[in-house]
Amino acid sequence: MPSDNEPEKPKPIEHKQRFKIDLAKLSSWMDQHSISSKCPFCESTSWTVPQNDSIVGNAFPWGDGWGDMFMTGMPVISMVCNKCYFVRTMALDRGLREIVAGDIENDPQQ
């Protein structure tokens, strides 16, 4: 059990466990790491994560440099600026995934 000064560590996520991106957790993580939430084009701070209710994130596809694409890719969180529609992506590595995961199975909105 963590002490009063230590934040609770996120629970590890099973490989194929379904979850959604918790926008409040993502925003809090960005604030803690001094990551600006301003859009680099229009400076809006209003973002949407497309299909946040039903998917974990997106993926940049892997390719071989000759045009052949593969079915897997680098996991990313895609955010769309609500003002100018700029698409911002952040790598969804295992550490960040465990921090921003919201439980889709027990979500009262589902």
Sequence and secondary structure as in RCSB ss.txt:
>XXXX:A:sequence
MPSDNEPEKPKPIEHKQRFKIDLAKLSSWMDQHSISSKCPFCESTSWTVPQNDSIVGNAFPWGDGWGDMFMTGMP
VISMVCNKCYFVRTMALDRGLREIVAGDIENDPQQ
>XXXX:A:secstr
   TTS        TT   EE HHHHHHHHHHTT   S TTT    EE TTTTT S EEEEEE SSS EEEEEEE
EEEEEETTT  EEEEE  HHHHHHHEE STT TT 
